[in-house]
């Protein structure tokens, strides 16, 4: 349905993306998240109703994992959309199920979009 209509929600798109990555030989698990608007996921009371978003987690080695979200066209790998950064998610996996931090310490990446307008000055100096 997603392929035919070229539309879907985050779960539809990322589940398809995860299946495509698996087909190409990647070690992929899905991560259930609770977006900002949905509130925090509670580890003490696990319930599917507390999750409203799904992303892919690709394991490259024992120490390197990448978050991938195919819903954002220009989003770099291992960066989740801001709406998904709600501290932790639940990894759905046969090998390594459990909670994972979704916010990494250290550097953060941000996008800044600006609009500039050039106005010709009547002054003799072009640098005003």
Buried (B, 14 or more C-beta within 10 A) or exposed (E): EBEEEEEBEBBBBBBBBBEEBBEEEBBBBBBBBBBEEBEEBEEEEEEEEBBBBBBBBBBEEEEEBBBBBBBEEEBEEBBBBEBBBBEBBBBBBEEEEEBBEBEEEEEEEEEEEEEEEEEEEEEEEEEE
